[in-house]
Amino acid sequence: MILVVGVNGSGKTTTIAKLAHLFQAQGRSVMLAAGDTFRAAAIAQLQVWGERLGAEVVTTREGGDAAGLAFAALEQARAQGVDILLIDTAGRLQNKKDLMAELAKVRRVIAKLDASAPHETVLVLDATTGQNALSQIAVFEEIAGVTGLVMTKLDGTARGGVLVAAAEQFRLPIHAIGVGEQMDDLRPFDAASFAAALTGAGQ
């Protein structure tokens, strides 16, 4: 079970779809959970991705309890023998204490069903964010127990140099980088090629 977190507009929902596509390519079954219950558009967006992927999407009403939705999704995934459950969460700024508290509640509630859950908590970072990404990592790691990073929007002018600082400061694995909007545009992170792109080597 993978919990996906991040600030507004970082590309969480699209990243979830891309991760699901990667897992399916590895022969694993996937279920999605629309834990961003604040926005009907977010629920609808995940449902569209679910249809494209042929993956079941667990939803609740707009404004519904995100922790309850996560619990129900984990129960359903376990009952159906699904390999990987990906849970979307509402985008939240790291300085909004009430929203961060909700994220902590999601973790507490799903732990009642499975003490080891979430098995991974992935923080999605926007490459254009710059140094603010470091404060995002610090707060999300404390509240949500982040275990790894994905950096999106590396297809633009942003080169994501903050990843170097993040890796050095937090020692978190970088699972993947997003280089576009298409399903196949999430790539496993490769330090050597990233460093070459960052420094302009070989250009």
C-alpha positions in Angstrom: 0.0 0.0 0.0 1.5 3.3 -1.1 0.3 6.6 0.2 1.0 9.5 -2.2 1.3 13.0 -0.7 2.4 16.5 -1.7 1.4 20.1 -2.0 -1.3 21.5 -4.4 -0.4 21.2 -8.0 2.7 19.0 -7.6 1.2 16.4 -10.0 0.2 13.7 -7.5 -2.8 12.3 -9.3 -1.0 12.1 -12.6 2.0 10.5 -10.9 -0.3 7.9 -9.3 -1.5 6.9 -12.8 2.0 6.7 -14.1 3.1 4.6 -11.1 0.1 2.3 -11.6 1.1 1.9 -15.3 4.6 1.0 -14.3 3.4 -1.6 -11.8 1.0 -3.1 -14.4 3.8 -3.4 -16.9 5.6 -5.5 -14.2 2.6 -7.8 -14.1 1.1 -6.5 -10.8 -2.5 -5.8 -10.1 -3.3 -2.3 -9.0 -6.2 -0.5 -7.2 -6.5 3.3 -6.9 -8.2 5.2 -4.0 -9.4 8.8 -4.5 -8.4 10.2 -1.1 -8.5 13.8 -2.2 -12.1 14.2 -1.1 -12.0 18.0 -1.0 -12.3 18.4 -4.8 -14.8 16.6 -7.0 -12.5 17.3 -9.9 -9.7 15.3 -8.3 -12.0 12.3 -7.8 -13.2 12.5 -11.4 -9.6 12.8 -12.6 -8.5 9.7 -10.9 -11.6 7.8 -12.2 -10.6 8.8 -15.7 -7.1 7.5 -15.2 -8.6 4.3 -13.6 -10.7 3.7 -16.8 -7.6 4.2 -19.0 -5.6 1.8 -16.9 -8.4 -0.8 -16.4 -7.9 -0.3 -12.6 -10.6 -0.2 -10.0 -11.0 3.2 -8.2 -12.4 3.4 -4.7 -14.2 6.7 -4.1 -16.4 8.5 -1.6 -18.5 11.6 -1.8 -17.0 15.0 -2.1 -16.1 16.2 1.4 -16.1 12.7 2.7 -13.7 11.4 5.3 -10.3 10.7 3.7 -9.2 8.4 6.5 -12.4 6.3 6.2 -11.9 6.1 2.5 -8.3 4.9 2.9 -9.4 2.3 5.4 -12.2 1.0 3.1 -9.8 0.9 0.2 -7.3 -1.1 2.1 -9.9 -3.5 3.2 -11.2 -3.9 -0.3 -7.7 -4.4 -1.8 -6.9 -7.0 0.7 -10.1 -8.9 0.2 -9.6 -8.9 -3.6 -5.9 -9.9 -3.4 -4.7 -6.8 -5.2 -0.9 -6.4 -5.3 -0.6 -2.7 -4.9 -3.1 0.0 -3.6 -2.2 3.6 -4.5 -3.9 6.2 -2.3 -4.2 9.7 -3.6 -4.4 12.5 -0.9 -5.5 16.1 -1.1 -2.8 18.6 -2.0 -1.8 20.6 1.1 0.7 23.2 1.9 3.1 22.1 4.6 2.2 25.1 6.8 -1.5 24.2 7.0 -1.7 22.5 10.3 -5.3 21.2 10.1 -4.6 19.6 6.7 -1.4 18.0 7.9 -3.3 16.7 10.9 -5.7 15.0 8.5 -2.8 13.3 6.8 -1.6 12.0 10.2 -5.1 10.7 10.9 -5.1 8.8 7.6 -1.9 7.0 8.7 -3.3 6.2 12.2 -6.6 4.8 10.8 -5.0 2.5 8.2 -2.5 1.3 10.7 -5.4 -0.1 12.7 -6.1 -2.5 9.8 -2.4 -3.2 9.0 0.2 -2.1 11.5 2.8 -2.0 8.7 0.7 0.3 6.5 1.4 2.5 4.6 4.3 0.4 3.3 5.6 3.4 1.3 4.8 7.1 1.6 5.8 8.9 -1.6 6.2 12.7 -1.6 5.7 14.2 -5.0 7.8 17.3 -5.6 7.4 19.9 -8.4 10.8 20.5 -10.0 9.9 24.2 -10.4 9.5 24.7 -6.7 13.2 25.2 -6.0 14.5 25.4 -2.4 11.0 25.4 -0.9 11.0 21.7 -1.7 13.4 21.2 1.3 10.9 22.6 3.8 8.2 20.5 2.1 10.2 17.3 2.6 11.0 18.2 6.3 7.3 18.7 7.3 5.9 15.8 5.2 8.6 13.5 6.5 7.7 14.4 10.1 3.9 14.2 9.7 3.5 11.6 7.0 6.6 9.5 7.5 7.8 10.0 3.9 9.9 7.0 2.6 10.8 8.2 -0.9 10.5 11.0 -3.4 9.2 11.5 -7.0 10.1 14.7 -8.8 7.7 15.9 -11.5 7.8 18.5 -14.3 11.4 18.0 -15.3 10.3 18.4 -18.9 10.4 22.2 -18.7 13.2 24.6 -17.9 13.5 23.3 -14.4 16.4 20.9 -13.9 15.6 19.8 -10.4 18.9 20.7 -8.8 17.1 20.8 -5.4 17.1 17.0 -5.6 20.8 17.0 -5.0 20.3 19.0 -1.8 17.3 16.8 -0.8 19.2 13.6 -1.2 22.1 15.0 0.8 20.0 16.4 3.6 17.3 13.8 4.0 18.8 10.6 2.7 15.5 9.5 1.1 15.5 7.4 -2.1 14.4 9.1 -5.3 12.1 6.6 -6.9 11.3 8.3 -10.2 11.2 11.5 -12.2 8.4 12.8 -14.3 9.4 14.2 -17.7 6.1 14.7 -19.4 2.3 14.2 -19.2 2.0 10.9 -21.0 1.6 7.6 -19.2 5.1 6.5 -20.1 6.7 9.7 -18.9 7.7 8.6 -15.5 11.3 7.2 -15.5 13.2 5.3 -12.8 15.7 7.7 -11.3 19.3 7.3 -12.5 21.8 9.4 -10.7 24.5 9.4 -13.4 22.2 10.6 -16.2 20.5 13.1 -13.9 23.8 14.6 -12.9 24.8 14.8 -16.6 21.6 16.6 -17.4 21.9 18.9 -14.5 25.4 20.0 -15.4 24.9 20.0 -19.1 27.5 17.3 -19.6 27.4 15.8 -23.0 25.4 18.6 -24.6 
